[in-house]
């Protein structure tokens, strides 16, 4: 009996299922809801560009549609994440589900390009197969109120980060990332089989079968809505009992505090409130002001490289890649669905293996040496004369493409100070998104001029430039000294665990990505520092010797 139970128990604890169970039913609901959404997005990735081509839409318009849809998704996601804690996170998720249903119904019922574009911009349609829009930003990260420099609550964070503890957080977020990829894989497989079955029936045209898939998309929106309605009050922003204001110690300070309390709030002109460009510039200035000069110097290089990589990814998403295969080889939709499904599945396996590999060879090495073969596969993708060769290159790209994502998050968290992580992560996400938006338009222009293949060559060159630039600039990067863990603070004896820095960073990949930075880290002015400062040599250690455990031993 023990030979059967022990492996199950090992899998249950080693792969984080115990953490998900300990978090409670809300964690299950959030993970299942996202898996259902990714199932629907998997159907989009297979047919979206092919659907527009069947309607007679030009390649140039297809690229413009994808770019404008990405813009709408980003603006909608940013807006809703900023107001989520004011109007309620569950209400925002309910609203997002309704928008998803609306978009599915519009695409299932209409064929006019401008109506479909409007439905995609104001609704929720994934043109890349990724989880854009209002859902993921609220589930994984909720921005603190903008321009509030005097009070940053530690509770201004995601649903999952709030529900979990530091010990369970990385496991729960890992399942929140990996399980939906399986949903995308199943969605692509099922949609391909449904298309093949419908198109083989009398009276069903290709366009009719595509409309049927969008009804499935709308149905998954209803499933997502039902799961969101089951979430409990624990998902909403919890007011912290630790929030406090500093008590004046002198009479002058007391008078000043009374004056500040009685002073009316400044009236902001309506014209200034409506000026979105000023608001965006103020946000960017505020974020940059939170980042020190040395960190900015490092991140400017990384932001440039990430923009190049994101532009390349935006040029050849799965939807356009499937469109290219359909034009060049004209495979059955079932076969195309099989290839797309396998791509998502291999991507999930690759993402799972990225963490253990990075512990062995390091963060930068994992990012570069897994990404180079993927980039090469993109570069040579348009040249094979046979479908099976092109499919093999696509699967190679998919299997390795996502292995740099988790190490990249850990690297960013490692090269910046803890109090700078929120600002850096916010700017990084914005840079990547803006760069990716331009990709579909570029590809649409090339495809309309009979140069579709050039998009893959250009994307491959850009990705390789990112890989070699990353290796040259960051292989010997110095990392800031990591903050102590709670166990180290209470322990009176030196810790002898000699784990590598990459292990320590990867254990908190999703913790950093979800912005679970405490109040004292985000705004260090609120907590006075007491005691001696460590020597300057401890603050900046080499990547292979920056473990806080080793610092204790020094």
Secondary structure by P-SEA (a helix, b strand, c coil): caaaaaaaaaaaccccaaaaaaacaaaaaaaaaaaaaaaaaaaaaccaaaaaaaacccaaaaaaaaaaaaaaaaaaaaaaaaacccccaaaaaaaaaaaaaaaaaaaaccccaaaaaaaaaabbbbccccccccccccccbbbcccccccccccccccaaaaacccccaaaaaaaaccaaaaaaaaaaaaaaaaaaaaaacccccaaaaaaaaaaaaaaaaaaaaaaaaaccccccbbbbccbbbbccccaaaaaaaaaaaacccccccccccccaaaaaaaaaaaaaaaccaaaaaaaaaaaaaaaaaaaaaaaccaaaaaaaaaaaccccaaaaaaaaaaaaaaaaaaaaaaaaaaaaccaaaaacaaaaaaaaaaaaccccccaaaaaaaaaaaaaccccaaaaaaaaaaaaccccaaaaaaaaaaaaaaaaaaaaaaaaaaaaaacaaaaaaaaaaaaaaaaaaaaaaccccccccccccccccccccccccccccaaaaaaaaaaaaaacccccccccccccccccccccccccccccccccaaaaaac
